[in-house]
């Protein structure tokens, strides 16, 4: 395999990671807007951990497990992201299998950034 082939494969992996992240964010935004705990929970792994670092609320208490995360997010009055989108971290290379998400909540116009690593 030559350098061109390797570069193309890296580009394709990065593009797939961005598409996966954008799809997850769309589903997350729709589930939060519907306040549907089942749909929210389906987006998380069973042993996930969530810590709202001022993205939606001012609660820094972590939640552990899919069900606890889903119930908390569904119940939160302000947990409704708007303008959720993928973005590139400054200085990052595009050929990585991860994506950064930028969101703003109704309670704050300050964007919060989250890193989501795409599954291999």
N, C-alpha and C positions, 0 to 999 in steps of 0.2 A: 504494500500500500504506500502511495506517495504522499507528500505533504498536502497536496490539494485534496485528496480523498479524506485524509484525517481532518482537515479544516472543514470540509463539507459535512462530515459526520458530526463534528463538534457543533457546528452551526445548527444542524437539524435537531440535535439533542436539546440545545438551548431554546430553539423555537418551540419544541414540544413542551418543555418545562413552562414556558410563558403561556402557551395555550392551556395547559393543565391548570396553572395558577389562575388564569382569567376565568376559566370555567368554574373552578371552585369558588372564587369570589362572587361570581354571578349567582351561584346556587346559595351561598352564604347570605348574600344581601336579600335574596327573595325569601329565604327561610326566616330571617330576622324580621323582615317587613310583615310576614304572615304570623309572626310570633308562634311558630309551630315547633314545639320542642322535639317532636319526632324527626322532622326534616333537619333541624339544626344538629341533633345528635347523630344522624346518619353521615354527617360530614366529618366527624371526628373518630379517631381510633378509640377502642374501648379503654385503653389506659392513658388517654391524653391528659394534659394538664393545661389549664388556662389561667393566666394572670393578666388582668386588665390593667395595663400600664397606661392609664389615662386615655385609652382609646375611646371608650364608650361611657365610662363612669369614673368616679373618683375612688372606687373600691379596689384596694390593692390585695385583698384576701384572695388567695388562689383557690381554684376549684379543681378537683381531681376526679377523673372518670367522665366518660361520655355523657351519662345521665345527669350528673351534677352540673356540668358545663351547659348542657342544653336547657335545663330548667332555669339556671341563672340567667342565661341570655334571653330566653323567651319571656321571663318575668320582668326584666329591666325595662323601665319606661323609656329610657334614653338610648337603649342599645339598638339603634337603627342607623346603620352606616349610610352615607350618601357619597356618591362619587368614588366608590371603591374601584381601584384600578391597579394594574401592575406598573411598576416603574423600575428603573435601573438605579441601583445604588451608585453614588458618585465614585468614580474610579474603578468600578467593577468591570470585569471582562464579560462580554455577552455570551461566551461559550461555557457557561456554568449551568449545572442542573439545579438551579434554585431561582426563586423569584422574590421580589420585594413587593409588598402591597402598601398602598397609601390609602388611608380612609380618613374621613372626617365625620363626626357624629353631630346630632342635632344640638348637643350641649356645648360643643366646642367647634370652632372653625379651624383649630390647629390640627394639621394632619398628623396622624400617628402612623408609624411604619412598622410592618411586621415582615419577618422573613419566613418563607415557607419553602422547605426543601422538597422537591419533587421526588417521588419514589423512583428507585432505579429500575 
